[in-house]
């Protein structure tokens, strides 16, 4: 018989799941290490829509960048068991209701991903959305507060390649600019791999422009984001 820990104000978890949550690694901030020595988890979420408080995470895809390369042996992909209506967003993802019905229980899927992510910095394209959706899902399903550092590839790209003149472009714009061909899109695992391909180019450019440590890159990005926000607000 499965034993469950139950908090009437929180999620219902088995004792094993509760122990796994307690053992999750504490996240590390961007470290003062050479760029290639920072383990990065490149994340993509598929959701039922873009509403931060109403829509749900339905699939998670992730890949690791380690030692300056994509670690193809370290990939994560899962579909979450959800009962949702078939809407335009689900049709775009190509995730059939039968796939959602047979997916992993949300708590188990999210817990497995956090074990995969460990203490790494997380990269995503338009990361504020993925960060907030993941944080809400983790809080609801695990009672876990997401504290990992996120870097936005959608901001890193124009910061490091201003000559592209792509100021607020999507993932497809940058894939086209870098001539990266991805056979499948709007799939969590495929989009995570596409984002990782772009991230490798960005890390290489960062090194060639004199940014040698990962904490320096993260700090440069924060300054660039603040400057862009101030410029936008002054218009």
C-alpha positions as CSV (number, residue, x, y, z in Angstrom):
1,X,0.0,0.0,0.0
2,X,1.3,3.4,-0.9
3,X,1.8,5.9,1.9
4,X,0.9,9.5,1.3
5,X,1.9,12.7,2.9
6,X,-1.0,15.1,2.8
7,X,-1.1,18.8,3.5
8,X,-4.7,20.0,3.2
9,X,-3.4,23.3,1.8
10,X,-0.9,21.6,-0.6
11,X,-0.3,18.7,-2.9
12,X,-0.7,15.1,-2.1
13,X,2.6,13.2,-2.4
14,X,3.8,9.7,-1.5
15,X,6.4,9.4,1.2
16,X,8.9,8.5,-1.5
17,X,8.1,11.6,-3.5
18,X,8.2,13.8,-0.4
19,X,11.7,12.4,0.3
20,X,12.8,13.1,-3.3
21,X,11.6,16.6,-3.1
22,X,13.6,17.1,0.2
23,X,16.7,15.7,-1.5
24,X,16.5,18.0,-4.6
25,X,19.8,19.9,-5.0
26,X,19.9,23.6,-4.1
27,X,20.4,25.6,-7.3
28,X,23.6,27.5,-7.9
29,X,23.9,31.0,-9.3
30,X,25.9,31.5,-12.4
31,X,29.4,30.5,-11.3
32,X,32.8,32.3,-11.8
33,X,34.0,29.6,-14.0
34,X,34.9,29.4,-17.7
35,X,31.9,29.4,-19.9
36,X,32.4,25.7,-21.0
37,X,32.5,24.6,-17.3
38,X,29.0,25.8,-16.4
39,X,26.5,23.0,-16.7
40,X,23.4,24.3,-18.5
41,X,20.0,22.8,-18.9
42,X,18.2,24.1,-22.0
43,X,14.4,23.9,-21.3
44,X,11.3,24.1,-23.4
45,X,7.7,23.7,-22.2
46,X,4.6,23.0,-24.1
47,X,1.5,24.4,-22.5
48,X,-2.2,24.6,-23.1
49,X,-1.9,28.3,-23.8
50,X,-0.1,31.5,-22.9
51,X,-2.2,32.5,-19.8
52,X,0.2,32.4,-16.9
53,X,-2.5,31.7,-14.2
54,X,-4.9,29.5,-16.1
55,X,-3.0,27.3,-18.6
56,X,-1.1,24.1,-17.8
57,X,2.3,22.6,-18.7
58,X,1.6,19.5,-20.8
59,X,5.1,18.5,-22.0
60,X,8.7,19.1,-20.9
61,X,11.8,18.9,-23.1
62,X,15.3,19.6,-22.0
63,X,18.9,18.9,-23.0
64,X,22.2,19.5,-21.3
65,X,25.1,21.7,-22.5
66,X,28.3,20.6,-20.8
67,X,32.0,21.1,-21.6
68,X,31.1,23.4,-24.4
69,X,28.9,20.9,-26.3
70,X,25.4,19.4,-26.3
71,X,25.4,16.3,-24.2
72,X,23.2,14.0,-26.3
73,X,23.3,11.4,-23.6
74,X,21.6,13.8,-21.2
75,X,18.1,14.6,-22.6
76,X,14.8,14.8,-20.9
77,X,11.4,14.4,-22.5
78,X,8.0,13.7,-21.1
79,X,4.3,14.3,-21.5
80,X,2.2,15.1,-18.5
81,X,-1.1,13.4,-17.9
82,X,-3.7,16.1,-18.3
83,X,-7.4,16.2,-19.0
84,X,-7.8,19.2,-21.3
85,X,-10.0,20.3,-24.1
86,X,-8.5,20.1,-27.6
87,X,-7.8,23.8,-28.4
88,X,-5.6,25.6,-30.9
89,X,-2.5,25.4,-28.7
90,X,-2.8,21.6,-28.3
91,X,-3.3,21.2,-32.1
92,X,-0.1,23.2,-32.7
93,X,1.9,20.9,-30.4
94,X,0.5,17.8,-32.0
95,X,-0.1,16.2,-28.7
96,X,-3.2,14.1,-29.0
97,X,-5.7,13.7,-26.1
98,X,-4.7,10.0,-25.9
99,X,-1.1,11.0,-25.3
100,X,-2.1,13.4,-22.6
101,X,-4.2,10.7,-21.0
102,X,-1.3,8.2,-20.9
103,X,1.3,10.7,-19.8
104,X,3.1,10.7,-16.5
105,X,1.3,12.1,-13.4
106,X,2.2,15.8,-13.2
107,X,3.9,15.5,-9.8
108,X,6.1,12.6,-11.0
109,X,7.0,14.3,-14.3
110,X,8.0,17.6,-12.6
111,X,9.9,15.8,-9.9
112,X,11.9,13.8,-12.5
113,X,12.7,17.0,-14.4
114,X,14.0,18.8,-11.3
115,X,16.2,15.8,-10.5
116,X,17.5,16.0,-14.1
117,X,18.1,19.8,-13.8
118,X,19.9,19.3,-10.5
119,X,21.6,22.6,-9.5
120,X,22.2,23.9,-13.1
121,X,21.5,27.2,-14.6
122,X,18.5,27.0,-17.0
123,X,18.4,28.5,-20.4
124,X,15.2,28.9,-22.4
125,X,13.9,31.0,-25.3
126,X,11.7,33.7,-23.8
127,X,12.6,32.2,-20.4
128,X,10.3,34.4,-18.3
129,X,7.3,32.5,-19.6
130,X,8.9,29.1,-19.0
131,X,10.1,30.1,-15.6
132,X,6.7,31.3,-14.4
133,X,4.8,28.4,-15.8
134,X,7.3,25.9,-14.3
135,X,7.3,27.7,-11.0
136,X,3.5,27.6,-10.8
137,X,3.4,23.9,-11.7
138,X,6.0,23.0,-9.2
139,X,4.3,24.9,-6.4
140,X,0.9,23.3,-7.2
141,X,2.1,19.8,-7.7
142,X,5.1,19.5,-5.3
143,X,4.8,22.5,-3.0
144,X,8.3,23.4,-4.3
145,X,9.6,26.9,-4.7
146,X,11.6,27.3,-7.9
147,X,14.9,29.2,-7.2
148,X,17.0,28.3,-10.2
149,X,18.7,31.0,-12.3
150,X,17.3,31.4,-15.8
151,X,18.9,33.1,-18.8
152,X,16.9,34.1,-21.8
153,X,18.3,33.0,-25.1
154,X,15.9,35.4,-26.8
155,X,17.8,38.3,-25.1
156,X,21.3,36.8,-25.3
157,X,21.0,36.5,-29.1
158,X,20.5,40.2,-30.0
159,X,22.9,41.2,-27.3
160,X,25.7,39.1,-28.8
161,X,24.6,39.5,-32.5
162,X,23.4,43.1,-32.8
163,X,24.3,43.1,-36.5
164,X,21.5,40.6,-37.1
165,X,19.0,43.5,-36.5
166,X,16.6,41.0,-34.9
167,X,15.3,42.9,-31.9
168,X,12.3,40.9,-30.8
169,X,12.4,37.9,-33.0
170,X,11.1,34.4,-32.3
171,X,13.0,31.1,-32.3
172,X,12.4,30.6,-36.0
173,X,14.0,34.0,-36.8
174,X,17.2,33.0,-35.1
175,X,17.2,29.5,-36.5
176,X,17.0,31.1,-40.0
177,X,19.7,33.7,-39.2
178,X,22.1,31.0,-38.1
179,X,21.1,28.6,-40.9
180,X,20.1,25.9,-38.4
181,X,17.7,23.3,-39.8
182,X,15.4,21.5,-37.3
183,X,13.2,18.8,-38.8
184,X,10.5,19.3,-36.2
185,X,9.1,22.3,-34.4
186,X,6.5,23.0,-31.7
187,X,7.6,19.9,-29.8
188,X,9.2,20.3,-26.4
189,X,12.3,18.1,-27.0
190,X,12.8,19.4,-30.6
191,X,12.5,23.1,-29.5
192,X,14.9,22.5,-26.6
193,X,17.4,21.0,-29.0
194,X,16.9,24.0,-31.4
195,X,17.5,26.4,-28.5
196,X,20.6,24.5,-27.4
197,X,22.0,24.8,-31.0
198,X,21.6,28.5,-30.9
199,X,23.0,28.7,-27.3
200,X,26.3,27.0,-28.5
201,X,26.7,29.7,-31.1
202,X,26.0,32.4,-28.5
203,X,28.5,31.0,-26.1
204,X,31.2,30.8,-28.8
205,X,30.5,34.5,-29.7
206,X,30.6,35.5,-26.0
207,X,34.1,34.0,-25.7
208,X,35.3,35.7,-28.8
209,X,34.1,39.1,-27.4
210,X,36.1,38.6,-24.2
211,X,33.5,37.2,-21.9
212,X,35.3,34.3,-20.4
213,X,33.4,33.5,-17.2
214,X,29.8,32.5,-17.0
215,X,29.0,34.9,-14.2
216,X,30.4,37.7,-16.4
217,X,28.0,36.7,-19.2
218,X,25.0,36.6,-16.8
219,X,25.9,40.1,-15.5
220,X,26.4,41.5,-19.0
221,X,23.0,40.2,-19.9
222,X,21.3,41.8,-16.8
223,X,22.9,45.1,-17.7
224,X,21.8,44.8,-21.3
225,X,18.2,43.9,-20.3
226,X,18.0,46.9,-17.9
227,X,19.4,49.3,-20.6
228,X,16.9,48.0,-23.2
229,X,14.0,48.3,-20.7
230,X,15.0,51.9,-19.8
231,X,15.3,52.8,-23.5
232,X,11.8,51.3,-24.2
233,X,10.3,53.2,-21.2
234,X,11.8,56.5,-22.4
235,X,10.0,56.3,-25.8
